[in-house]
Amino acid sequence: MQMCTDGMLNHMRTTIMLPDDLYAEVRRSAVRDGRTITSLIEEALRAQLRADAEACDRPPFRVDVIEGRGLQPGVDLDDNSALAELMGRS
């Protein structure tokens, strides 16, 4: 990686490996929008980082545990259709 200074802005030069089909799609999008591939990738990365940060800010999903009699005889949690049938009978 190389660090270059462009006026007051610092930029990191790096190489990324993209599948050919993804690169072609990114290139088409950049040309269509009249922008650089770098700007498109930068915008996508910033959007993903914002989404990740927002996801971390949300409280964790909470599951309330209710005491009961446990797993009932004949219930197979790996068999969705049998489980649905049993639930329909209750």
Order of alpha helices (4+ residues) and beta strands (2+ residues): beta-beta-alpha-alpha-alpha
